[in-house]
């Protein structure tokens, strides 16, 4: 999977789970220098691991239920 396609898929899935728009989540992520840098530096191995987790509904739910994930989602939702 190409990196841009992968990132669009991540933000689309996050938007579905949070009730936000994928565009607003993408803009919020891009406005955070640390997150933008991390996304830019993803390797194909990273993409494959994350894709595997996203395709596993149970794994995705467990990760999204963590306090860390909830905090990130809360911060992303606050950004314009």
PDB file of N, CA, C and O in Angstrom:
ATOM      1  N   UNK A   1       0.849  -1.177   0.000  1.00  0.00           N
ATOM      2  CA  UNK A   1       0.000   0.000   0.000  1.00  0.00           C
ATOM      3  C   UNK A   1       0.894   1.240   0.000  1.00  0.00           C
ATOM      4  O   UNK A   1       1.869   1.302   0.749  1.00  0.00           O
ATOM      5  N   UNK A   2       0.571   2.208  -0.822  1.00  0.00           N
ATOM      6  CA  UNK A   2       1.323   3.456  -0.900  1.00  0.00           C
ATOM      7  C   UNK A   2       1.091   4.285   0.357  1.00  0.00           C
ATOM      8  O   UNK A   2       0.011   4.235   0.946  1.00  0.00           O
ATOM      9  N   UNK A   3       2.104   5.048   0.768  1.00  0.00           N
ATOM     10  CA  UNK A   3       2.034   5.799   2.027  1.00  0.00           C
ATOM     11  C   UNK A   3       0.849   6.761   2.068  1.00  0.00           C
ATOM     12  O   UNK A   3       0.148   6.818   3.078  1.00  0.00           O
ATOM     13  N   UNK A   4       0.605   7.524   0.985  1.00  0.00           N
ATOM     14  CA  UNK A   4      -0.515   8.466   0.985  1.00  0.00           C
ATOM     15  C   UNK A   4      -1.855   7.751   1.081  1.00  0.00           C
ATOM     16  O   UNK A   4      -2.756   8.196   1.792  1.00  0.00           O
ATOM     17  N   UNK A   5      -1.979   6.657   0.371  1.00  0.00           N
ATOM     18  CA  UNK A   5      -3.203   5.854   0.425  1.00  0.00           C
ATOM     19  C   UNK A   5      -3.400   5.313   1.841  1.00  0.00           C
ATOM     20  O   UNK A   5      -4.511   5.312   2.373  1.00  0.00           O
ATOM     21  N   UNK A   6      -2.309   4.858   2.435  1.00  0.00           N
ATOM     22  CA  UNK A   6      -2.350   4.332   3.790  1.00  0.00           C
ATOM     23  C   UNK A   6      -2.792   5.403   4.787  1.00  0.00           C
ATOM     24  O   UNK A   6      -3.660   5.157   5.624  1.00  0.00           O
ATOM     25  N   UNK A   7      -2.191   6.592   4.695  1.00  0.00           N
ATOM     26  CA  UNK A   7      -2.546   7.664   5.625  1.00  0.00           C
ATOM     27  C   UNK A   7      -3.997   8.094   5.453  1.00  0.00           C
ATOM     28  O   UNK A   7      -4.692   8.345   6.438  1.00  0.00           O
ATOM     29  N   UNK A   8      -4.454   8.181   4.218  1.00  0.00           N
ATOM     30  CA  UNK A   8      -5.862   8.518   3.980  1.00  0.00           C
ATOM     31  C   UNK A   8      -6.773   7.481   4.614  1.00  0.00           C
ATOM     32  O   UNK A   8      -7.804   7.824   5.194  1.00  0.00           O
ATOM     33  N   UNK A   9      -6.392   6.209   4.503  1.00  0.00           N
ATOM     34  CA  UNK A   9      -7.184   5.128   5.088  1.00  0.00           C
ATOM     35  C   UNK A   9      -7.206   5.236   6.609  1.00  0.00           C
ATOM     36  O   UNK A   9      -8.252   5.044   7.231  1.00  0.00           O
ATOM     37  N   UNK A  10      -6.060   5.540   7.209  1.00  0.00           N
ATOM     38  CA  UNK A  10      -6.001   5.696   8.668  1.00  0.00           C
ATOM     39  C   UNK A  10      -6.934   6.814   9.127  1.00  0.00           C
ATOM     40  O   UNK A  10      -7.718   6.632  10.059  1.00  0.00           O
ATOM     41  N   UNK A  11      -6.850   7.955   8.478  1.00  0.00           N
ATOM     42  CA  UNK A  11      -7.670   9.084   8.894  1.00  0.00           C
ATOM     43  C   UNK A  11      -9.154   8.837   8.611  1.00  0.00           C
ATOM     44  O   UNK A  11     -10.006   9.300   9.369  1.00  0.00           O
ATOM     45  N   UNK A  12      -9.472   8.127   7.550  1.00  0.00           N
ATOM     46  CA  UNK A  12     -10.864   7.793   7.267  1.00  0.00           C
ATOM     47  C   UNK A  12     -11.413   6.884   8.367  1.00  0.00           C
ATOM     48  O   UNK A  12     -12.516   7.108   8.867  1.00  0.00           O
ATOM     49  N   UNK A  13     -10.644   5.860   8.743  1.00  0.00           N
ATOM     50  CA  UNK A  13     -11.093   4.936   9.787  1.00  0.00           C
ATOM     51  C   UNK A  13     -11.192   5.633  11.142  1.00  0.00           C
ATOM     52  O   UNK A  13     -12.125   5.380  11.903  1.00  0.00           O
ATOM     53  N   UNK A  14     -10.241   6.503  11.443  1.00  0.00           N
ATOM     54  CA  UNK A  14     -10.291   7.253  12.703  1.00  0.00           C
ATOM     55  C   UNK A  14     -11.513   8.172  12.728  1.00  0.00           C
ATOM     56  O   UNK A  14     -12.164   8.322  13.762  1.00  0.00           O
ATOM     57  N   UNK A  15     -11.816   8.778  11.593  1.00  0.00           N
ATOM     58  CA  UNK A  15     -12.975   9.664  11.509  1.00  0.00           C
ATOM     59  C   UNK A  15     -14.269   8.891  11.739  1.00  0.00           C
ATOM     60  O   UNK A  15     -15.173   9.377  12.419  1.00  0.00           O
ATOM     61  N   UNK A  16     -14.359   7.700  11.179  1.00  0.00           N
ATOM     62  CA  UNK A  16     -15.546   6.867  11.384  1.00  0.00           C
ATOM     63  C   UNK A  16     -15.730   6.536  12.861  1.00  0.00           C
ATOM     64  O   UNK A  16     -16.850   6.550  13.370  1.00  0.00           O
ATOM     65  N   UNK A  17     -14.638   6.241  13.538  1.00  0.00           N
ATOM     66  CA  UNK A  17     -14.713   5.841  14.938  1.00  0.00           C
ATOM     67  C   UNK A  17     -14.956   7.018  15.870  1.00  0.00           C
ATOM     68  O   UNK A  17     -15.515   6.844  16.953  1.00  0.00           O
ATOM     69  N   UNK A  18     -14.540   8.223  15.460  1.00  0.00           N
ATOM     70  CA  UNK A  18     -14.662   9.382  16.348  1.00  0.00           C
ATOM     71  C   UNK A  18     -15.811  10.318  15.982  1.00  0.00           C
ATOM     72  O   UNK A  18     -16.150  11.216  16.752  1.00  0.00           O
ATOM     73  N   UNK A  19     -16.401  10.113  14.831  1.00  0.00           N
ATOM     74  CA  UNK A  19     -17.470  11.004  14.400  1.00  0.00           C
ATOM     75  C   UNK A  19     -16.955  12.331  13.852  1.00  0.00           C
ATOM     76  O   UNK A  19     -17.718  13.289  13.727  1.00  0.00           O
ATOM     77  N   UNK A  20     -15.683  12.389  13.528  1.00  0.00           N
ATOM     78  CA  UNK A  20     -15.079  13.587  12.946  1.00  0.00           C
ATOM     79  C   UNK A  20     -14.940  13.385  11.444  1.00  0.00           C
ATOM     80  O   UNK A  20     -15.252  12.319  10.913  1.00  0.00           O
ATOM     81  N   UNK A  21     -14.470  14.422  10.777  1.00  0.00           N
ATOM     82  CA  UNK A  21     -14.188  14.254   9.352  1.00  0.00           C
ATOM     83  C   UNK A  21     -12.722  13.878   9.188  1.00  0.00           C
ATOM     84  O   UNK A  21     -11.875  14.301   9.974  1.00  0.00           O
ATOM     85  N   UNK A  22     -12.429  13.091   8.173  1.00  0.00           N
ATOM     86  CA  UNK A  22     -11.038  12.697   7.941  1.00  0.00           C
ATOM     87  C   UNK A  22     -10.188  13.912   7.593  1.00  0.00           C
ATOM     88  O   UNK A  22      -9.009  13.964   7.942  1.00  0.00           O
ATOM     89  N   UNK A  23     -10.777  14.890   6.908  1.00  0.00           N
ATOM     90  CA  UNK A  23     -10.035  16.110   6.565  1.00  0.00           C
ATOM     91  C   UNK A  23      -9.620  16.886   7.816  1.00  0.00           C
ATOM     92  O   UNK A  23      -8.489  17.363   7.907  1.00  0.00           O
ATOM     93  N   UNK A  24     -10.535  17.009   8.776  1.00  0.00           N
ATOM     94  CA  UNK A  24     -10.193  17.761   9.986  1.00  0.00           C
ATOM     95  C   UNK A  24      -9.138  17.028  10.803  1.00  0.00           C
ATOM     96  O   UNK A  24      -8.264  17.664  11.393  1.00  0.00           O
ATOM     97  N   UNK A  25      -9.204  15.698  10.848  1.00  0.00           N
ATOM     98  CA  UNK A  25      -8.182  14.934  11.565  1.00  0.00           C
ATOM     99  C   UNK A  25      -6.834  15.049  10.866  1.00  0.00           C
ATOM    100  O   UNK A  25      -5.798  15.169  11.521  1.00  0.00           O
ATOM    101  N   UNK A  26      -6.846  15.013   9.539  1.00  0.00           N
ATOM    102  CA  UNK A  26      -5.602  15.128   8.767  1.00  0.00           C
ATOM    103  C   UNK A  26      -4.975  16.500   8.989  1.00  0.00           C
ATOM    104  O   UNK A  26      -3.764  16.597   9.190  1.00  0.00           O
ATOM    105  N   UNK A  27      -5.778  17.560   8.954  1.00  0.00           N
ATOM    106  CA  UNK A  27      -5.256  18.912   9.172  1.00  0.00           C
ATOM    107  C   UNK A  27      -4.699  19.057  10.581  1.00  0.00           C
ATOM    108  O   UNK A  27      -3.657  19.682  10.779  1.00  0.00           O
ATOM    109  N   UNK A  28      -5.387  18.486  11.553  1.00  0.00           N
ATOM    110  CA  UNK A  28      -4.904  18.554  12.933  1.00  0.00           C
ATOM    111  C   UNK A  28      -3.577  17.823  13.068  1.00  0.00           C
ATOM    112  O   UNK A  28      -2.666  18.310  13.737  1.00  0.00           O
ATOM    113  N   UNK A  29      -3.461  16.671  12.444  1.00  0.00           N
ATOM    114  CA  UNK A  29      -2.210  15.910  12.503  1.00  0.00           C
ATOM    115  C   UNK A  29      -1.081  16.671  11.828  1.00  0.00           C
ATOM    116  O   UNK A  29       0.044  16.690  12.327  1.00  0.00           O
ATOM    117  N   UNK A  30      -1.374  17.293  10.703  1.00  0.00           N
ATOM    118  CA  UNK A  30      -0.348  18.032   9.971  1.00  0.00           C
ATOM    119  C   UNK A  30       0.088  19.287  10.717  1.00  0.00           C
ATOM    120  O   UNK A  30       1.208  19.765  10.534  1.00  0.00           O
ATOM    121  N   UNK A  31      -0.792  19.820  11.556  1.00  0.00           N
ATOM    122  CA  UNK A  31      -0.434  21.026  12.310  1.00  0.00           C
ATOM    123  C   UNK A  31       0.394  20.698  13.548  1.00  0.00           C
ATOM    124  O   UNK A  31       0.912  21.602  14.203  1.00  0.00           O
ATOM    125  N   UNK A  32       0.521  19.425  13.870  1.00  0.00           N
ATOM    126  CA  UNK A  32       1.349  18.993  14.993  1.00  0.00           C
ATOM    127  C   UNK A  32       2.688  18.539  14.431  1.00  0.00           C
ATOM    128  O   UNK A  32       2.765  17.478  13.811  1.00  0.00           O
ATOM    129  N   UNK A  33       3.746  19.324  14.635  1.00  0.00           N
ATOM    130  CA  UNK A  33       5.041  19.003  14.008  1.00  0.00           C
ATOM    131  C   UNK A  33       5.559  17.604  14.332  1.00  0.00           C
ATOM    132  O   UNK A  33       6.089  16.929  13.450  1.00  0.00           O
ATOM    133  N   UNK A  34       5.418  17.161  15.566  1.00  0.00           N
ATOM    134  CA  UNK A  34       5.933  15.841  15.937  1.00  0.00           C
ATOM    135  C   UNK A  34       5.161  14.731  15.239  1.00  0.00           C
ATOM    136  O   UNK A  34       5.754  13.773  14.742  1.00  0.00           O
ATOM    137  N   UNK A  35       3.854  14.859  15.202  1.00  0.00           N
ATOM    138  CA  UNK A  35       3.038  13.838  14.545  1.00  0.00           C
ATOM    139  C   UNK A  35       3.262  13.853  13.040  1.00  0.00           C
ATOM    140  O   UNK A  35       3.372  12.797  12.418  1.00  0.00           O
ATOM    141  N   UNK A  36       3.330  15.033  12.458  1.00  0.00           N
ATOM    142  CA  UNK A  36       3.564  15.142  11.014  1.00  0.00           C
ATOM    143  C   UNK A  36       4.893  14.491  10.644  1.00  0.00           C
ATOM    144  O   UNK A  36       4.984  13.781   9.642  1.00  0.00           O
ATOM    145  N   UNK A  37       5.920  14.733  11.451  1.00  0.00           N
ATOM    146  CA  UNK A  37       7.238  14.139  11.195  1.00  0.00           C
ATOM    147  C   UNK A  37       7.186  12.619  11.318  1.00  0.00           C
ATOM    148  O   UNK A  37       7.771  11.900  10.509  1.00  0.00           O
ATOM    149  N   UNK A  38       6.478  12.139  12.340  1.00  0.00           N
ATOM    150  CA  UNK A  38       6.362  10.689  12.533  1.00  0.00           C
ATOM    151  C   UNK A  38       5.650  10.043  11.346  1.00  0.00           C
ATOM    152  O   UNK A  38       6.078   8.994  10.865  1.00  0.00           O
ATOM    153  N   UNK A  39       4.576  10.654  10.875  1.00  0.00           N
ATOM    154  CA  UNK A  39       3.840  10.099   9.738  1.00  0.00           C
ATOM    155  C   UNK A  39       4.690  10.116   8.473  1.00  0.00           C
ATOM    156  O   UNK A  39       4.641   9.187   7.667  1.00  0.00           O
ATOM    157  N   UNK A  40       5.466  11.179   8.310  1.00  0.00           N
ATOM    158  CA  UNK A  40       6.299  11.316   7.121  1.00  0.00           C
ATOM    159  C   UNK A  40       7.392  10.244   7.087  1.00  0.00           C
ATOM    160  O   UNK A  40       7.814   9.813   6.014  1.00  0.00           O
ATOM    161  N   UNK A  41       7.842   9.822   8.258  1.00  0.00           N
ATOM    162  CA  UNK A  41       8.953   8.885   8.346  1.00  0.00           C
ATOM    163  C   UNK A  41       8.542   7.423   8.472  1.00  0.00           C
ATOM    164  O   UNK A  41       9.383   6.577   8.776  1.00  0.00           O
ATOM    165  N   UNK A  42       7.278   7.108   8.248  1.00  0.00           N
ATOM    166  CA  UNK A  42       6.835   5.714   8.321  1.00  0.00           C
ATOM    167  C   UNK A  42       7.545   4.873   7.260  1.00  0.00           C
ATOM    168  O   UNK A  42       7.652   5.271   6.100  1.00  0.00           O
ATOM    169  N   UNK A  43       8.021   3.718   7.678  1.00  0.00           N
ATOM    170  CA  UNK A  43       8.625   2.784   6.727  1.00  0.00           C
ATOM    171  C   UNK A  43       7.559   1.845   6.204  1.00  0.00           C
ATOM    172  O   UNK A  43       6.452   1.805   6.742  1.00  0.00           O
ATOM    173  N   UNK A  44       7.871   1.092   5.171  1.00  0.00           N
ATOM    174  CA  UNK A  44       6.894   0.122   4.651  1.00  0.00           C
ATOM    175  C   UNK A  44       6.588  -0.938   5.706  1.00  0.00           C
ATOM    176  O   UNK A  44       5.471  -1.452   5.758  1.00  0.00           O
ATOM    177  N   UNK A  45       7.568  -1.269   6.545  1.00  0.00           N
ATOM    178  CA  UNK A  45       7.324  -2.225   7.633  1.00  0.00           C
ATOM    179  C   UNK A  45       6.322  -1.650   8.640  1.00  0.00           C
ATOM    180  O   UNK A  45       5.430  -2.358   9.108  1.00  0.00           O
ATOM    181  N   UNK A  46       6.475  -0.360   8.971  1.00  0.00           N
ATOM    182  CA  UNK A  46       5.535   0.311   9.870  1.00  0.00           C
ATOM    183  C   UNK A  46       4.128   0.285   9.279  1.00  0.00           C
ATOM    184  O   UNK A  46       3.152  -0.008   9.969  1.00  0.00           O
ATOM    185  N   UNK A  47       4.047   0.594   7.997  1.00  0.00           N
ATOM    186  CA  UNK A  47       2.753   0.624   7.312  1.00  0.00           C
ATOM    187  C   UNK A  47       2.104  -0.760   7.349  1.00  0.00           C
ATOM    188  O   UNK A  47       0.904  -0.875   7.598  1.00  0.00           O
ATOM    189  N   UNK A  48       2.882  -1.795   7.106  1.00  0.00           N
ATOM    190  CA  UNK A  48       2.336  -3.156   7.134  1.00  0.00           C
ATOM    191  C   UNK A  48       1.838  -3.529   8.524  1.00  0.00           C
ATOM    192  O   UNK A  48       0.786  -4.154   8.654  1.00  0.00           O
ATOM    193  N   UNK A  49       2.579  -3.155   9.565  1.00  0.00           N
ATOM    194  CA  UNK A  49       2.156  -3.454  10.936  1.00  0.00           C
ATOM    195  C   UNK A  49       0.856  -2.727  11.276  1.00  0.00           C
ATOM    196  O   UNK A  49      -0.077  -3.318  11.819  1.00  0.00           O
ATOM    197  N   UNK A  50       0.813  -1.446  10.948  1.00  0.00           N
ATOM    198  CA  UNK A  50      -0.376  -0.652  11.262  1.00  0.00           C
ATOM    199  C   UNK A  50      -1.573  -1.144  10.452  1.00  0.00           C
ATOM    200  O   UNK A  50      -2.688  -1.212  10.969  1.00  0.00           O
ATOM    201  N   UNK A  51      -1.347  -1.483   9.199  1.00  0.00           N
ATOM    202  CA  UNK A  51      -2.428  -2.007   8.359  1.00  0.00           C
ATOM    203  C   UNK A  51      -2.983  -3.291   8.959  1.00  0.00           C
ATOM    204  O   UNK A  51      -4.197  -3.492   8.988  1.00  0.00           O
ATOM    205  N   UNK A  52      -2.098  -4.160   9.438  1.00  0.00           N
ATOM    206  CA  UNK A  52      -2.541  -5.402  10.074  1.00  0.00           C
ATOM    207  C   UNK A  52      -3.411  -5.138  11.280  1.00  0.00           C
ATOM    208  O   UNK A  52      -4.421  -5.811  11.486  1.00  0.00           O
ATOM    209  N   UNK A  53      -3.022  -4.158  12.081  1.00  0.00           N
ATOM    210  CA  UNK A  53      -3.813  -3.812  13.265  1.00  0.00           C
ATOM    211  C   UNK A  53      -5.150  -3.219  12.857  1.00  0.00           C
ATOM    212  O   UNK A  53      -6.184  -3.565  13.429  1.00  0.00           O
ATOM    213  N   UNK A  54      -5.139  -2.325  11.869  1.00  0.00           N
ATOM    214  CA  UNK A  54      -6.391  -1.697  11.433  1.00  0.00           C
ATOM    215  C   UNK A  54      -7.363  -2.701  10.834  1.00  0.00           C
ATOM    216  O   UNK A  54      -8.577  -2.527  10.934  1.00  0.00           O
ATOM    217  N   UNK A  55      -6.839  -3.746  10.215  1.00  0.00           N
ATOM    218  CA  UNK A  55      -7.700  -4.763   9.628  1.00  0.00           C
ATOM    219  C   UNK A  55      -8.225  -5.758  10.651  1.00  0.00           C
ATOM    220  O   UNK A  55      -9.124  -6.543  10.349  1.00  0.00           O
ATOM    221  N   UNK A  56      -7.675  -5.732  11.850  1.00  0.00           N
ATOM    222  CA  UNK A  56      -8.121  -6.600  12.939  1.00  0.00           C
ATOM    223  C   UNK A  56      -8.999  -5.765  13.869  1.00  0.00           C
ATOM    224  O   UNK A  56      -8.488  -4.971  14.659  1.00  0.00           O
ATOM    225  N   UNK A  57     -10.315  -5.940  13.779  1.00  0.00           N
ATOM    226  CA  UNK A  57     -11.238  -5.097  14.535  1.00  0.00           C
ATOM    227  C   UNK A  57     -11.002  -5.180  16.041  1.00  0.00           C
ATOM    228  O   UNK A  57     -11.098  -4.168  16.735  1.00  0.00           O
ATOM    229  N   UNK A  58     -10.696  -6.360  16.548  1.00  0.00           N
ATOM    230  CA  UNK A  58     -10.445  -6.508  17.979  1.00  0.00           C
ATOM    231  C   UNK A  58      -9.191  -5.752  18.406  1.00  0.00           C
ATOM    232  O   UNK A  58      -9.191  -5.065  19.427  1.00  0.00           O
ATOM    233  N   UNK A  59      -8.126  -5.882  17.620  1.00  0.00           N
ATOM    234  CA  UNK A  59      -6.880  -5.175  17.940  1.00  0.00           C
ATOM    235  C   UNK A  59      -7.089  -3.670  17.866  1.00  0.00           C
ATOM    236  O   UNK A  59      -6.604  -2.933  18.725  1.00  0.00           O
ATOM    237  N   UNK A  60      -7.805  -3.208  16.848  1.00  0.00           N
ATOM    238  CA  UNK A  60      -8.078  -1.777  16.705  1.00  0.00           C
ATOM    239  C   UNK A  60      -8.863  -1.260  17.904  1.00  0.00           C
ATOM    240  O   UNK A  60      -8.552  -0.203  18.455  1.00  0.00           O
ATOM    241  N   UNK A  61      -9.872  -2.006  18.297  1.00  0.00           N
ATOM    242  CA  UNK A  61     -10.706  -1.588  19.429  1.00  0.00           C
ATOM    243  C   UNK A  61      -9.890  -1.529  20.718  1.00  0.00           C
ATOM    244  O   UNK A  61     -10.047  -0.602  21.513  1.00  0.00           O
ATOM    245  N   UNK A  62      -9.020  -2.519  20.924  1.00  0.00           N
ATOM    246  CA  UNK A  62      -8.184  -2.521  22.129  1.00  0.00           C
ATOM    247  C   UNK A  62      -7.255  -1.315  22.151  1.00  0.00           C
ATOM    248  O   UNK A  62      -7.086  -0.677  23.190  1.00  0.00           O
ATOM    249  N   UNK A  63      -6.658  -1.004  21.018  1.00  0.00           N
ATOM    250  CA  UNK A  63      -5.740   0.138  20.956  1.00  0.00           C
ATOM    251  C   UNK A  63      -6.489   1.451  21.127  1.00  0.00           C
ATOM    252  O   UNK A  63      -6.048   2.326  21.871  1.00  0.00           O
ATOM    253  N   UNK A  64      -7.611   1.591  20.446  1.00  0.00           N
ATOM    254  CA  UNK A  64      -8.373   2.837  20.549  1.00  0.00           C
ATOM    255  C   UNK A  64      -8.966   3.049  21.938  1.00  0.00           C
ATOM    256  O   UNK A  64      -9.306   4.178  22.294  1.00  0.00           O
ATOM    257  N   UNK A  65      -9.096   1.995  22.722  1.00  0.00           N
ATOM    258  CA  UNK A  65      -9.642   2.111  24.069  1.00  0.00           C
ATOM    259  C   UNK A  65      -8.595   2.512  25.100  1.00  0.00           C
ATOM    260  O   UNK A  65      -8.942   2.804  26.244  1.00  0.00           O
ATOM    261  N   UNK A  66      -7.326   2.531  24.719  1.00  0.00           N
ATOM    262  CA  UNK A  66      -6.290   2.883  25.682  1.00  0.00           C
ATOM    263  C   UNK A  66      -6.363   4.371  26.024  1.00  0.00           C
ATOM    264  O   UNK A  66      -6.797   5.179  25.203  1.00  0.00           O
ATOM    265  N   UNK A  67      -5.941   4.727  27.226  1.00  0.00           N
ATOM    266  CA  UNK A  67      -5.947   6.151  27.606  1.00  0.00           C
ATOM    267  C   UNK A  67      -5.107   7.007  26.664  1.00  0.00           C
ATOM    268  O   UNK A  67      -5.461   8.152  26.382  1.00  0.00           O
ATOM    269  N   UNK A  68      -4.004   6.461  26.181  1.00  0.00           N
ATOM    270  CA  UNK A  68      -3.140   7.230  25.279  1.00  0.00           C
ATOM    271  C   UNK A  68      -3.860   7.536  23.970  1.00  0.00           C
ATOM    272  O   UNK A  68      -3.805   8.663  23.478  1.00  0.00           O
ATOM    273  N   UNK A  69      -4.525   6.548  23.414  1.00  0.00           N
ATOM    274  CA  UNK A  69      -5.257   6.754  22.159  1.00  0.00           C
ATOM    275  C   UNK A  69      -6.410   7.725  22.365  1.00  0.00           C
ATOM    276  O   UNK A  69      -6.666   8.574  21.511  1.00  0.00           O
ATOM    277  N   UNK A  70      -7.101   7.607  23.479  1.00  0.00           N
ATOM    278  CA  UNK A  70      -8.217   8.508  23.758  1.00  0.00           C
ATOM    279  C   UNK A  70      -7.732   9.951  23.881  1.00  0.00           C
ATOM    280  O   UNK A  70      -8.406  10.875  23.425  1.00  0.00           O
ATOM    281  N   UNK A  71      -6.570  10.142  24.494  1.00  0.00           N
ATOM    282  CA  UNK A  71      -6.004  11.484  24.637  1.00  0.00           C
ATOM    283  C   UNK A  71      -5.634  12.062  23.270  1.00  0.00           C
ATOM    284  O   UNK A  71      -5.897  13.233  22.999  1.00  0.00           O
ATOM    285  N   UNK A  72      -5.030  11.252  22.420  1.00  0.00           N
ATOM    286  CA  UNK A  72      -4.672  11.706  21.077  1.00  0.00           C
ATOM    287  C   UNK A  72      -5.922  12.080  20.289  1.00  0.00           C
ATOM    288  O   UNK A  72      -5.966  13.128  19.645  1.00  0.00           O
ATOM    289  N   UNK A  73      -6.929  11.225  20.340  1.00  0.00           N
ATOM    290  CA  UNK A  73      -8.169  11.507  19.615  1.00  0.00           C
ATOM    291  C   UNK A  73      -8.827  12.777  20.134  1.00  0.00           C
ATOM    292  O   UNK A  73      -9.358  13.567  19.354  1.00  0.00           O
ATOM    293  N   UNK A  74      -8.794  12.978  21.448  1.00  0.00           N
ATOM    294  CA  UNK A  74      -9.376  14.182  22.030  1.00  0.00           C
ATOM    295  C   UNK A  74      -8.646  15.426  21.513  1.00  0.00           C
ATOM    296  O   UNK A  74      -9.279  16.427  21.177  1.00  0.00           O
ATOM    297  N   UNK A  75      -7.310  15.356  21.451  1.00  0.00           N
ATOM    298  CA  UNK A  75      -6.532  16.487  20.958  1.00  0.00           C
ATOM    299  C   UNK A  75      -6.802  16.744  19.480  1.00  0.00           C
ATOM    300  O   UNK A  75      -6.906  17.895  19.055  1.00  0.00           O
ATOM    301  N   UNK A  76      -6.913  15.678  18.700  1.00  0.00           N
ATOM    302  CA  UNK A  76      -7.177  15.847  17.276  1.00  0.00           C
ATOM    303  C   UNK A  76      -8.561  16.453  17.027  1.00  0.00           C
ATOM    304  O   UNK A  76      -8.735  17.249  16.104  1.00  0.00           O
ATOM    305  N   UNK A  77      -9.526  16.084  17.837  1.00  0.00           N
ATOM    306  CA  UNK A  77     -10.879  16.616  17.668  1.00  0.00           C
ATOM    307  C   UNK A  77     -10.957  18.095  18.009  1.00  0.00           C
ATOM    308  O   UNK A  77     -11.807  18.805  17.472  1.00  0.00           O
ATOM    309  N   UNK A  78     -10.089  18.572  18.888  1.00  0.00           N
ATOM    310  CA  UNK A  78     -10.111  19.986  19.297  1.00  0.00           C
ATOM    311  C   UNK A  78      -9.533  20.890  18.221  1.00  0.00           C
ATOM    312  O   UNK A  78      -9.881  22.069  18.157  1.00  0.00           O
ATOM    313  N   UNK A  79      -8.663  20.366  17.381  1.00  0.00           N
ATOM    314  CA  UNK A  79      -8.003  21.195  16.357  1.00  0.00           C
ATOM    315  C   UNK A  79      -9.012  21.558  15.273  1.00  0.00           C
ATOM    316  O   UNK A  79      -9.891  20.763  14.943  1.00  0.00           O
ATOM    317  N   UNK A  80      -8.878  22.787  14.710  1.00  0.00           N
ATOM    318  CA  UNK A  80      -9.794  23.202  13.635  1.00  0.00           C
ATOM    319  C   UNK A  80      -9.594  22.424  12.372  1.00  0.00           C
ATOM    320  O   UNK A  80     -10.290  22.661  11.385  1.00  0.00           O
TER     321      UNK A  80
END
